[in-house]
Amino acid sequence: MAKLSKFLVLYLVQAVCLWIGLEVSTYLQGDALKVFIQGYWLYFYAIPLLTTVLIFKEVQDAPLSALIGGTDQQCLTAYTEGKTAWQYNQFAFFFRRRWILYLLISSILVFLSLHAVFFPDLSSALKNGVILFLAFFFFAANFFALRRRMHRLLDMQETLHQLAHQMRNEHSQLLKRLAAKEKALPEDCLRHLSESLELIKGYLRIITSEKNIELAIRIALPHQEEQGNIIYQTLTQTDGLQDSAWLTKPVPANQGIPRYLIEERNTCNVLVYRDIKKALQEKIFQEAEDDSFTEIVGSLAIAPLKAWDGKKKSMIGMVYLTSGQKKTFREEHIDGIRFLADILSDAVATSITVNHMLIMKGNKNARRRQLLEKY
């Protein structure tokens, strides 16, 4: 019954938009096209039926509320993977006010164009002009859309290559230092990690089309007051978050976001706050309390950094992605964020492992060795 309801809703939305477009065309240009279509009503209503059948197999398991409202209305959303979430949400735009208006205008323009071409009360020259204009418009629109997508793809590939190049150089330097038994320099690791964050920021700017993107990494450290517990302390951040007071406070692993990511590690790979101001009002984000926080952060995505900690696979850190605008991070960005989190996990884990080995070999400070062994 639920699947039938979803099928009917998707079909009716498309059929109503077509009907409104035809009625508006009839009102503006006469009923010639409507009279012609009367002999083909079955085909007219078969078009939305066909499109509904084609798309229904991808969304039949999604709840109707998700199809109607999507996830844009939710302040906080947890994602396992991006592809499935996008499939559930790809048709929700039919029900949003802005896209319903777009769909109606498109239907009206299509029927007006059909009427002008096949039933013109116009001269032959004007008819040819309409046809040429429509052909040129669709060609130009598709050409520029394709050109824009190609430039975007090339920029993404270039940024990912630079990121891979940066990671390779960092690993090579760590291995060289290990082979030479040089002194551990955490400052070099932080510098390389900061450079990687800048490259990742550039990649996120491309895929989200949002310029005000910043990143920060919190790393797991032993809790100094609670024996056996750990905290997540900010290790490094990009320039736009250097003066952010909310990042200076450590977050215990048994509270808030870290606790949720650890407990739901099998079902939550990315946590997205679509409207951080609303999240503060509803008290579902408690790492910041001052109103100045919302002036620089409009939406927030958090992904766990999972790697081998010496004994088992665990959450060795978290990466925070902030945007100055609301609803920046969407379903189509989730898998990209997961990929970047895995890259950072490998970089952080490698740095910790190599520096641990260097300290164990060359640094006889028992206290530092004891703290590192707790990982």
C-alpha contacts under 8 A as a table, 3 or more apart, distances in Angstrom:
res1	aa1	res2	aa2	distance
1	M	4	L	5.08
1	M	5	S	6.25
2	A	5	S	5.11
2	A	6	K	6.35
2	A	64	L	7.96
3	K	6	K	5.15
3	K	7	F	6.16
3	K	60	Q	6.12
3	K	61	D	7.83
4	L	7	F	5.03
4	L	8	L	6.18
5	S	8	L	5.21
5	S	9	V	6.18
6	K	9	V	5.16
6	K	10	L	6.25
6	K	60	Q	7.46
6	K	64	L	6.04
7	F	10	L	5.39
7	F	11	Y	6.19
7	F	52	T	7.02
7	F	56	F	6.88
8	L	11	Y	5.06
8	L	12	L	5.92
9	V	12	L	5.22
9	V	13	V	6.19
10	L	13	V	5.46
10	L	14	Q	6.65
10	L	52	T	6.41
11	Y	14	Q	5.47
11	Y	15	A	6.14
11	Y	48	P	5.92
11	Y	49	L	6.04
11	Y	52	T	5.80
12	L	15	A	4.97
12	L	16	V	5.85
13	V	16	V	5.36
13	V	17	C	6.33
13	V	94	F	7.44
14	Q	17	C	5.26
14	Q	18	L	6.40
14	Q	48	P	5.70
15	A	18	L	5.19
15	A	19	W	6.20
15	A	45	Y	6.58
15	A	48	P	5.87
16	V	19	W	5.01
16	V	20	I	6.09
17	C	20	I	5.20
17	C	21	G	6.17
17	C	103	L	6.99
17	C	104	L	5.60
17	C	107	S	6.60
18	L	21	G	5.12
18	L	22	L	6.27
18	L	104	L	7.80
18	L	107	S	5.90
18	L	108	I	7.99
19	W	22	L	5.13
19	W	23	E	6.20
20	I	23	E	5.09
20	I	24	V	6.13
20	I	104	L	7.29
20	I	107	S	7.77
20	I	108	I	7.41
21	G	24	V	5.30
21	G	25	S	6.22
21	G	104	L	6.52
21	G	105	I	7.61
21	G	107	S	4.84
21	G	108	I	4.01
21	G	109	L	7.62
21	G	110	V	7.83
21	G	111	F	6.35
22	L	25	S	5.10
22	L	26	T	6.15
22	L	34	K	7.09
22	L	107	S	7.74
22	L	108	I	6.72
22	L	111	F	5.97
23	E	26	T	4.97
23	E	27	Y	6.16
24	V	27	Y	5.03
24	V	28	L	6.21
24	V	108	I	6.50
25	S	28	L	5.23
25	S	29	Q	5.78
25	S	30	G	7.26
25	S	108	I	6.39
25	S	111	F	5.94
25	S	112	L	5.36
25	S	115	H	7.62
26	T	29	Q	5.39
26	T	30	G	4.66
26	T	31	D	4.82
26	T	32	A	7.65
26	T	33	L	7.34
26	T	34	K	6.72
27	Y	30	G	5.93
27	Y	31	D	7.56
29	Q	112	L	7.61
29	Q	115	H	7.44
30	G	33	L	7.70
31	D	34	K	5.03
31	D	35	V	5.98
32	A	35	V	5.25
32	A	36	F	6.28
32	A	115	H	7.67
32	A	119	F	6.71
33	L	36	F	5.05
33	L	37	I	6.21
33	L	114	L	7.88
33	L	115	H	5.89
33	L	119	F	6.97
34	K	37	I	5.12
34	K	38	Q	6.25
35	V	38	Q	5.24
35	V	39	G	7.65
36	F	39	G	6.32
36	F	40	Y	7.71
37	I	40	Y	5.04
37	I	41	W	6.14
37	I	44	F	7.54
38	Q	41	W	5.40
40	Y	43	Y	5.46
40	Y	44	F	6.32
41	W	44	F	4.86
41	W	45	Y	6.31
42	L	45	Y	5.55
42	L	46	A	6.00
43	Y	46	A	4.76
43	Y	47	I	6.44
44	F	47	I	5.88
45	Y	48	P	6.07
45	Y	49	L	6.64
46	A	49	L	4.86
46	A	50	L	6.02
47	I	50	L	5.23
47	I	51	T	6.45
48	P	51	T	5.10
48	P	52	T	6.00
49	L	52	T	5.13
49	L	53	V	6.24
50	L	53	V	5.19
50	L	54	L	6.30
51	T	54	L	5.08
51	T	55	I	6.28
52	T	55	I	5.32
52	T	56	F	5.69
53	V	56	F	5.31
53	V	57	K	7.26
54	L	57	K	6.84
55	I	58	E	5.78
55	I	59	V	6.99
56	F	59	V	5.28
56	F	60	Q	5.55
57	K	60	Q	5.50
58	E	61	D	7.70
58	E	87	Q	6.28
58	E	88	Y	7.26
59	V	62	A	5.25
59	V	67	L	7.99
59	V	87	Q	6.56
59	V	88	Y	5.36
62	A	66	A	6.57
62	A	67	L	7.01
62	A	88	Y	5.75
63	P	66	A	5.36
63	P	67	L	6.66
64	L	67	L	5.06
64	L	68	I	6.18
65	S	68	I	5.18
65	S	69	G	5.83
65	S	70	G	7.19
66	A	69	G	5.41
66	A	70	G	4.48
66	A	71	T	6.63
66	A	88	Y	7.09
66	A	89	N	6.78
66	A	92	A	7.27
67	L	70	G	5.44
67	L	88	Y	6.69
67	L	89	N	6.08
67	L	91	F	6.52
67	L	92	A	4.79
68	I	92	A	5.30
68	I	94	F	7.78
68	I	95	F	5.56
68	I	96	R	7.91
69	G	72	D	7.10
69	G	73	Q	6.60
69	G	92	A	6.14
69	G	95	F	6.83
69	G	96	R	7.25
70	G	73	Q	6.97
70	G	88	Y	7.94
70	G	89	N	5.38
70	G	92	A	5.21
70	G	93	F	7.70
71	T	74	Q	5.31
71	T	77	T	7.43
71	T	89	N	7.31
72	D	75	C	7.61
72	D	274	R	7.41
72	D	327	K	7.11
74	Q	77	T	6.67
74	Q	274	R	7.31
75	C	273	Y	5.74
75	C	274	R	5.24
75	C	275	D	5.65
75	C	276	I	7.69
75	C	278	K	6.88
75	C	279	A	6.34
76	L	271	L	7.39
76	L	272	V	5.75
76	L	273	Y	4.64
76	L	274	R	6.24
76	L	275	D	7.92
76	L	279	A	7.49
77	T	271	L	6.02
77	T	272	V	5.28
77	T	273	Y	6.65
77	T	274	R	7.86
78	A	268	C	5.56
78	A	269	N	7.42
78	A	270	V	5.96
78	A	271	L	4.60
78	A	272	V	6.30
79	Y	82	G	6.90
79	Y	85	A	7.39
79	Y	267	T	7.19
79	Y	268	C	5.28
79	Y	269	N	5.87
79	Y	270	V	5.23
79	Y	271	L	6.34
79	Y	272	V	7.95
79	Y	334	I	7.47
80	T	266	N	7.76
80	T	267	T	5.15
80	T	268	C	4.81
80	T	269	N	5.03
80	T	270	V	6.76
81	E	84	T	6.40
81	E	85	A	6.77
81	E	269	N	7.04
81	E	270	V	7.99
81	E	334	I	6.51
81	E	335	D	6.13
82	G	85	A	5.19
82	G	86	W	6.02
82	G	331	E	5.22
82	G	332	E	5.99
82	G	333	H	6.97
82	G	334	I	4.70
82	G	335	D	5.07
83	K	86	W	5.17
83	K	87	Q	6.30
83	K	331	E	7.33
83	K	332	E	7.11
83	K	335	D	7.37
84	T	87	Q	5.11
84	T	88	Y	6.40
85	A	88	Y	5.23
85	A	89	N	6.28
85	A	331	E	5.94
86	W	89	N	5.00
86	W	90	Q	5.56
86	W	331	E	5.10
86	W	332	E	6.23
87	Q	90	Q	5.36
88	Y	91	F	7.45
89	N	92	A	5.25
89	N	93	F	7.88
89	N	331	E	7.96
90	Q	93	F	6.96
91	F	94	F	5.93
92	A	95	F	5.72
92	A	96	R	7.09
93	F	96	R	5.22
93	F	99	W	5.66
93	F	100	I	7.38
94	F	99	W	5.91
94	F	100	I	5.49
94	F	103	L	7.51
95	F	99	W	7.10
95	F	100	I	6.07
96	R	99	W	5.42
96	R	100	I	5.87
97	R	100	I	5.19
97	R	101	L	6.25
98	R	101	L	5.34
98	R	102	Y	6.39
99	W	102	Y	4.74
99	W	103	L	5.99
100	I	103	L	5.03
100	I	104	L	6.13
101	L	104	L	5.12
101	L	105	I	6.14
102	Y	105	I	5.21
102	Y	106	S	6.11
103	L	106	S	5.12
103	L	107	S	6.23
104	L	107	S	5.15
104	L	108	I	6.20
105	I	108	I	5.09
105	I	109	L	6.15
106	S	109	L	5.20
106	S	110	V	6.17
107	S	110	V	5.16
107	S	111	F	6.39
108	I	111	F	5.36
108	I	112	L	6.11
109	L	112	L	5.03
109	L	113	S	6.01
110	V	113	S	5.18
110	V	114	L	6.22
111	F	114	L	4.97
111	F	115	H	6.07
112	L	115	H	5.14
112	L	116	A	6.14
113	S	116	A	5.06
113	S	117	V	6.15
114	L	117	V	5.22
114	L	118	F	5.97
114	L	119	F	7.71
115	H	118	F	5.50
115	H	119	F	5.12
115	H	120	P	6.53
116	A	119	F	5.70
116	A	120	P	4.75
116	A	121	D	7.69
116	A	122	L	7.99
116	A	127	K	7.14
116	A	130	V	7.70
117	V	120	P	5.90
117	V	127	K	6.38
117	V	130	V	7.50
117	V	131	I	7.06
120	P	123	S	7.75
120	P	127	K	7.00
122	L	126	L	6.24
122	L	127	K	6.39
123	S	126	L	5.31
123	S	127	K	6.24
124	S	127	K	5.02
124	S	128	N	6.22
125	A	128	N	5.17
125	A	129	G	6.17
126	L	129	G	4.85
126	L	130	V	6.23
127	K	130	V	5.16
127	K	131	I	6.40
128	N	131	I	5.11
128	N	132	L	6.12
129	G	132	L	5.12
129	G	133	F	6.01
130	V	133	F	5.11
130	V	134	L	6.17
131	I	134	L	5.25
131	I	135	A	6.13
132	L	135	A	5.10
132	L	136	F	6.01
133	F	136	F	5.15
133	F	137	F	5.93
134	L	137	F	5.04
134	L	138	F	6.18
135	A	138	F	5.42
135	A	139	F	6.13
136	F	139	F	5.12
136	F	140	A	5.95
137	F	140	A	5.24
137	F	141	A	5.99
138	F	141	A	5.12
138	F	142	N	6.07
139	F	142	N	5.32
139	F	143	F	5.97
140	A	143	F	5.01
140	A	144	F	6.11
141	A	144	F	5.47
141	A	145	A	6.07
142	N	145	A	5.01
142	N	146	L	5.96
143	F	146	L	5.20
143	F	147	R	6.10
144	F	147	R	4.92
144	F	148	R	6.02
145	A	148	R	5.14
145	A	149	R	6.20
146	L	149	R	5.10
146	L	150	M	6.12
147	R	150	M	5.12
147	R	151	H	6.26
148	R	151	H	5.21
148	R	152	R	6.16
149	R	152	R	5.01
149	R	153	L	6.08
150	M	153	L	5.02
150	M	154	L	6.15
151	H	154	L	5.14
151	H	155	D	6.14
152	R	155	D	5.14
152	R	156	M	6.19
152	R	206	I	6.81
152	R	207	I	7.93
153	L	156	M	5.10
153	L	157	Q	6.21
154	L	157	Q	5.13
154	L	158	E	6.11
155	D	158	E	5.13
155	D	159	T	6.15
155	D	206	I	7.34
156	M	159	T	5.22
156	M	160	L	6.14
156	M	203	Y	6.15
156	M	206	I	6.73
156	M	207	I	7.65
157	Q	160	L	5.17
157	Q	161	H	6.11
158	E	161	H	5.15
158	E	162	Q	6.27
159	T	162	Q	5.08
159	T	163	L	6.20
159	T	199	L	6.60
159	T	200	I	7.80
159	T	202	G	7.05
159	T	203	Y	5.91
160	L	163	L	4.96
160	L	164	A	6.17
160	L	203	Y	7.24
161	H	164	A	5.09
161	H	165	H	6.03
162	Q	165	H	4.95
162	Q	166	Q	6.08
162	Q	199	L	7.25
163	L	166	Q	5.06
163	L	167	M	6.23
163	L	196	S	6.36
163	L	199	L	6.02
163	L	200	I	7.19
164	A	167	M	5.10
164	A	168	R	6.12
165	H	168	R	5.16
165	H	169	N	6.27
166	Q	169	N	5.26
166	Q	170	E	6.21
166	Q	192	H	7.82
166	Q	195	E	7.92
166	Q	196	S	6.69
167	M	170	E	5.08
167	M	171	H	6.17
167	M	196	S	7.47
167	M	347	A	7.15
168	R	171	H	5.24
168	R	172	S	6.10
169	N	172	S	5.04
169	N	173	Q	6.20
170	E	173	Q	5.20
170	E	174	L	6.30
170	E	189	C	7.94
170	E	192	H	6.56
171	H	174	L	5.08
171	H	175	L	6.17
171	H	347	A	7.92
171	H	350	T	7.64
172	S	175	L	5.20
172	S	176	K	6.04
173	Q	176	K	5.02
173	Q	177	R	6.11
174	L	177	R	5.13
174	L	178	L	6.16
174	L	351	S	7.31
174	L	354	V	6.64
175	L	178	L	4.95
175	L	179	A	6.10
175	L	354	V	7.58
176	K	179	A	5.16
176	K	180	A	6.18
177	R	180	A	5.15
177	R	181	K	5.88
177	R	182	E	5.25
177	R	183	K	7.74
177	R	184	A	7.94
178	L	181	K	4.96
178	L	182	E	6.53
178	L	354	V	6.80
178	L	357	M	7.73
178	L	358	L	6.39
179	A	182	E	7.93
181	K	358	L	6.58
181	K	361	K	7.61
181	K	362	G	7.29
182	E	358	L	7.31
182	E	362	G	7.89
183	K	358	L	6.75
183	K	359	I	7.60
183	K	362	G	6.81
184	A	355	N	5.75
184	A	358	L	5.88
184	A	359	I	6.51
185	L	188	D	5.65
185	L	189	C	7.07
185	L	355	N	7.88
186	P	189	C	5.10
186	P	190	L	6.28
186	P	355	N	7.61
187	E	190	L	5.10
187	E	191	R	6.15
188	D	191	R	5.04
188	D	192	H	6.21
189	C	192	H	5.18
189	C	193	L	6.05
189	C	351	S	6.66
190	L	193	L	4.97
190	L	194	S	6.02
190	L	235	L	7.87
190	L	236	T	7.01
191	R	194	S	5.10
191	R	195	E	6.27
192	H	195	E	5.09
192	H	196	S	6.27
193	L	196	S	5.02
193	L	197	L	6.25
193	L	236	T	7.72
193	L	347	A	7.70
193	L	348	V	7.98
194	S	197	L	5.01
194	S	198	E	6.40
194	S	236	T	6.57
194	S	237	Q	6.90
194	S	238	T	6.85
195	E	198	E	5.18
195	E	199	L	6.55
196	S	199	L	5.16
196	S	200	I	6.22
197	L	200	I	4.96
197	L	201	K	6.01
197	L	215	L	6.77
197	L	216	A	8.00
197	L	237	Q	7.61
197	L	238	T	6.74
198	E	201	K	4.99
198	E	202	G	6.40
198	E	238	T	6.67
199	L	202	G	5.12
199	L	203	Y	6.44
200	I	203	Y	5.01
200	I	204	L	6.21
200	I	340	L	7.35
201	K	204	L	5.13
201	K	205	R	6.17
201	K	213	I	6.34
201	K	214	E	6.37
201	K	215	L	6.91
202	G	205	R	5.11
202	G	206	I	6.48
203	Y	206	I	5.21
203	Y	207	I	6.49
204	L	207	I	5.25
204	L	208	T	5.91
204	L	209	S	7.94
204	L	210	E	7.93
204	L	213	I	7.20
205	R	208	T	5.42
205	R	209	S	5.42
205	R	210	E	5.20
205	R	211	K	5.45
205	R	212	N	7.65
205	R	213	I	6.40
206	I	209	S	5.28
206	I	210	E	7.37
207	I	333	H	7.15
208	T	328	T	6.69
208	T	329	F	7.06
208	T	333	H	7.34
210	E	213	I	6.66
210	E	323	S	7.53
210	E	325	Q	7.97
210	E	328	T	7.34
212	N	323	S	5.59
212	N	324	G	5.53
212	N	325	Q	7.84
213	I	321	L	7.04
213	I	322	T	5.68
213	I	323	S	4.76
213	I	324	G	7.01
214	E	237	Q	7.78
214	E	238	T	5.94
214	E	239	D	7.68
214	E	240	G	6.06
214	E	241	L	6.74
214	E	321	L	5.89
214	E	322	T	5.24
214	E	323	S	6.62
215	L	237	Q	5.69
215	L	238	T	5.61
215	L	241	L	7.48
215	L	319	V	7.01
215	L	320	Y	5.46
215	L	321	L	4.68
215	L	322	T	6.26
216	A	234	T	7.09
216	A	235	L	7.67
216	A	236	T	5.84
216	A	237	Q	3.99
216	A	238	T	6.40
216	A	241	L	7.49
216	A	319	V	5.76
216	A	320	Y	5.07
216	A	321	L	6.80
217	I	234	T	5.71
217	I	235	L	5.64
217	I	236	T	5.61
217	I	237	Q	6.26
217	I	317	G	7.01
217	I	318	M	5.74
217	I	319	V	4.53
217	I	320	Y	6.21
218	R	232	Y	5.38
218	R	233	Q	4.95
218	R	234	T	4.06
218	R	235	L	5.40
218	R	236	T	7.45
218	R	317	G	5.30
218	R	318	M	5.17
218	R	319	V	6.40
218	R	320	Y	7.95
219	I	231	I	7.99
219	I	232	Y	5.10
219	I	233	Q	5.39
219	I	234	T	6.22
219	I	235	L	5.97
219	I	316	I	6.06
219	I	317	G	4.19
219	I	318	M	6.63
220	A	230	I	6.36
220	A	231	I	5.65
220	A	232	Y	4.55
220	A	233	Q	6.54
220	A	315	M	7.77
220	A	316	I	5.24
220	A	317	G	5.37
221	L	230	I	5.51
221	L	231	I	5.40
221	L	232	Y	6.16
221	L	233	Q	6.94
222	P	228	G	7.48
222	P	229	N	6.50
222	P	230	I	4.47
222	P	231	I	6.25
222	P	371	L	7.54
222	P	374	K	7.60
223	H	226	E	5.59
223	H	227	Q	6.67
223	H	228	G	7.25
223	H	229	N	5.41
223	H	230	I	4.48
223	H	231	I	5.50
223	H	252	P	7.82
224	Q	227	Q	7.23
226	E	229	N	5.60
226	E	230	I	7.92
229	N	252	P	7.64
229	N	253	A	7.06
229	N	254	N	7.82
230	I	252	P	6.19
230	I	253	A	5.73
231	I	250	P	6.11
231	I	251	V	5.44
231	I	252	P	4.24
231	I	253	A	5.39
232	Y	250	P	5.51
232	Y	251	V	5.15
232	Y	252	P	6.24
232	Y	253	A	6.78
232	Y	258	P	7.93
232	Y	317	G	6.70
232	Y	318	M	7.93
233	Q	247	L	7.99
233	Q	248	T	7.46
233	Q	249	K	7.17
233	Q	250	P	4.65
233	Q	251	V	6.72
234	T	237	Q	7.63
234	T	247	L	6.18
234	T	248	T	6.54
234	T	249	K	8.00
234	T	250	P	7.13
237	Q	241	L	6.12
237	Q	242	Q	6.47
238	T	241	L	5.80
238	T	242	Q	6.65
239	D	242	Q	5.31
240	G	243	D	7.61
241	L	244	S	5.16
244	S	247	L	5.83
244	S	248	T	7.34
244	S	293	F	7.78
245	A	248	T	5.44
245	A	249	K	7.43
246	W	249	K	5.97
246	W	287	E	6.34
246	W	288	A	5.24
246	W	293	F	7.78
247	L	250	P	7.45
251	V	255	Q	7.25
251	V	256	G	7.82
251	V	258	P	7.54
251	V	287	E	7.79
252	P	255	Q	5.61
252	P	256	G	7.95
252	P	258	P	7.32
253	A	256	G	7.83
253	A	258	P	5.13
253	A	259	R	5.46
254	N	258	P	6.84
254	N	259	R	4.88
255	Q	258	P	6.36
255	Q	259	R	5.10
255	Q	260	Y	7.81
256	G	259	R	5.59
256	G	260	Y	6.47
256	G	285	F	7.96
256	G	286	Q	7.48
257	I	260	Y	5.15
257	I	261	L	6.16
258	P	261	L	5.18
258	P	262	I	6.09
259	R	262	I	5.19
259	R	263	E	6.03
260	Y	263	E	5.18
260	Y	264	E	5.82
261	L	264	E	5.23
261	L	265	R	5.45
261	L	268	C	6.50
261	L	269	N	7.71
261	L	304	P	6.87
262	I	265	R	5.11
262	I	315	M	7.01
264	E	267	T	5.43
264	E	268	C	5.62
265	R	268	C	5.55
265	R	269	N	6.86
266	N	269	N	7.68
268	C	271	L	6.86
269	N	303	A	5.98
269	N	304	P	6.67
269	N	338	R	6.91
270	V	301	A	6.79
270	V	302	I	5.73
270	V	303	A	4.63
270	V	304	P	7.29
270	V	334	I	6.88
270	V	337	I	7.59
270	V	338	R	7.06
271	L	301	A	5.58
271	L	302	I	5.08
271	L	303	A	6.37
272	V	299	S	7.64
272	V	300	L	5.81
272	V	301	A	4.34
272	V	302	I	6.43
272	V	329	F	7.11
273	Y	276	I	5.85
273	Y	279	A	7.13
273	Y	299	S	5.55
273	Y	300	L	4.99
273	Y	301	A	6.16
273	Y	327	K	7.98
274	R	298	G	7.64
274	R	299	S	4.92
274	R	300	L	6.62
274	R	326	K	5.80
274	R	327	K	4.52
274	R	328	T	7.09
274	R	329	F	7.16
275	D	278	K	5.44
275	D	279	A	6.25
275	D	298	G	5.96
275	D	299	S	5.17
275	D	300	L	7.85
275	D	326	K	5.29
275	D	327	K	6.42
276	I	279	A	4.79
276	I	280	L	6.21
276	I	285	F	7.66
276	I	294	T	6.80
276	I	297	V	6.99
276	I	298	G	5.50
276	I	299	S	5.23
276	I	300	L	6.84
276	I	326	K	7.63
277	K	280	L	5.22
277	K	281	Q	6.41
277	K	294	T	5.91
277	K	298	G	6.96
278	K	281	Q	5.01
278	K	282	E	6.17
279	A	282	E	5.13
279	A	283	K	5.90
279	A	284	I	5.31
279	A	285	F	5.59
280	L	283	K	4.84
280	L	284	I	6.31
280	L	285	F	5.48
280	L	286	Q	6.90
280	L	289	E	7.54
281	Q	284	I	7.93
282	E	285	F	7.94
283	K	286	Q	6.27
285	F	288	A	7.29
286	Q	289	E	6.67
288	A	293	F	6.86
289	E	293	F	7.64
290	D	293	F	5.89
291	D	294	T	5.74
291	D	295	E	7.29
292	S	295	E	5.23
292	S	296	I	7.32
293	F	296	I	5.91
293	F	297	V	6.21
294	T	297	V	4.93
294	T	298	G	6.04
295	E	298	G	7.32
295	E	324	G	7.62
296	I	323	S	7.67
296	I	324	G	5.45
297	V	300	L	7.14
297	V	322	T	5.94
297	V	323	S	5.55
297	V	324	G	4.72
297	V	325	Q	7.14
298	G	322	T	7.40
298	G	323	S	5.67
298	G	324	G	4.56
298	G	325	Q	4.55
298	G	326	K	4.74
298	G	327	K	7.83
299	S	322	T	5.98
299	S	323	S	5.33
299	S	324	G	6.69
299	S	325	Q	6.15
299	S	326	K	4.98
299	S	327	K	6.08
299	S	328	T	6.46
299	S	329	F	7.54
300	L	320	Y	7.09
300	L	321	L	5.70
300	L	322	T	4.61
300	L	323	S	6.37
300	L	329	F	7.72
301	A	320	Y	5.98
301	A	321	L	5.03
301	A	322	T	6.49
301	A	329	F	7.02
302	I	318	M	6.75
302	I	319	V	5.74
302	I	320	Y	4.72
302	I	321	L	6.23
303	A	318	M	5.74
303	A	319	V	5.46
303	A	320	Y	6.85
303	A	337	I	7.39
303	A	338	R	6.97
303	A	341	A	6.34
304	P	315	M	6.22
304	P	316	I	7.91
304	P	317	G	6.13
304	P	318	M	4.45
304	P	319	V	6.43
304	P	341	A	6.92
305	L	315	M	5.51
305	L	316	I	5.75
305	L	317	G	4.86
305	L	318	M	5.14
305	L	319	V	6.90
305	L	341	A	5.86
305	L	342	D	6.64
305	L	344	L	7.05
305	L	345	S	4.85
306	K	313	K	6.64
306	K	314	S	5.47
306	K	315	M	4.46
306	K	316	I	5.83
306	K	317	G	7.17
306	K	342	D	7.30
306	K	345	S	5.90
307	A	313	K	5.23
307	A	314	S	5.79
307	A	315	M	6.55
307	A	316	I	6.40
307	A	345	S	6.04
307	A	346	D	6.94
307	A	349	A	6.37
308	W	311	K	6.91
308	W	312	K	5.48
308	W	313	K	4.32
308	W	314	S	6.29
308	W	349	A	7.14
309	D	312	K	5.77
309	D	313	K	6.09
309	D	314	S	6.33
309	D	316	I	6.92
309	D	349	A	7.57
309	D	375	Y	5.46
310	G	375	Y	6.04
311	K	375	Y	7.70
315	M	318	M	7.59
316	I	345	S	7.74
316	I	349	A	7.82
317	G	345	S	7.81
319	V	341	A	6.88
323	S	326	K	7.41
323	S	328	T	6.66
325	Q	328	T	6.13
327	K	330	R	6.98
329	F	333	H	6.20
329	F	334	I	7.61
330	R	333	H	5.53
330	R	334	I	6.87
331	E	334	I	5.45
332	E	335	D	7.12
332	E	336	G	7.96
333	H	336	G	5.34
333	H	337	I	6.28
334	I	337	I	5.11
334	I	338	R	6.24
335	D	338	R	4.93
335	D	339	F	6.17
336	G	339	F	5.08
336	G	340	L	6.33
337	I	340	L	5.11
337	I	341	A	6.12
338	R	341	A	5.03
338	R	342	D	6.27
339	F	342	D	5.22
339	F	343	I	6.36
340	L	343	I	5.03
340	L	344	L	6.22
341	A	344	L	5.12
341	A	345	S	6.00
342	D	345	S	4.93
342	D	346	D	6.27
343	I	346	D	5.32
343	I	347	A	6.36
344	L	347	A	4.96
344	L	348	V	6.03
345	S	348	V	5.28
345	S	349	A	5.95
346	D	349	A	5.20
346	D	350	T	5.94
347	A	350	T	5.28
347	A	351	S	6.19
348	V	351	S	5.16
348	V	352	I	6.18
349	A	352	I	5.14
349	A	353	T	6.08
350	T	353	T	5.11
350	T	354	V	6.06
351	S	354	V	5.37
351	S	355	N	5.97
352	I	355	N	5.29
352	I	356	H	5.87
353	T	356	H	5.04
353	T	357	M	6.29
354	V	357	M	5.14
354	V	358	L	6.21
355	N	358	L	4.96
355	N	359	I	6.06
356	H	359	I	5.24
356	H	360	M	6.11
356	H	369	R	7.93
356	H	372	L	6.61
357	M	360	M	5.09
357	M	361	K	6.17
358	L	361	K	5.14
358	L	362	G	5.89
358	L	363	N	7.41
359	I	362	G	5.25
359	I	363	N	4.63
359	I	364	K	7.51
359	I	369	R	7.10
360	M	363	N	5.94
360	M	364	K	7.14
360	M	369	R	6.45
361	K	364	K	7.82
364	K	369	R	7.71
365	N	368	R	5.67
365	N	369	R	6.40
366	A	369	R	5.03
366	A	370	Q	6.01
367	R	370	Q	5.08
367	R	371	L	6.29
368	R	371	L	5.19
368	R	372	L	6.22
369	R	372	L	5.21
369	R	373	E	6.21
370	Q	373	E	5.22
370	Q	374	K	6.76
371	L	374	K	5.44
371	L	375	Y	7.60
372	L	375	Y	5.73
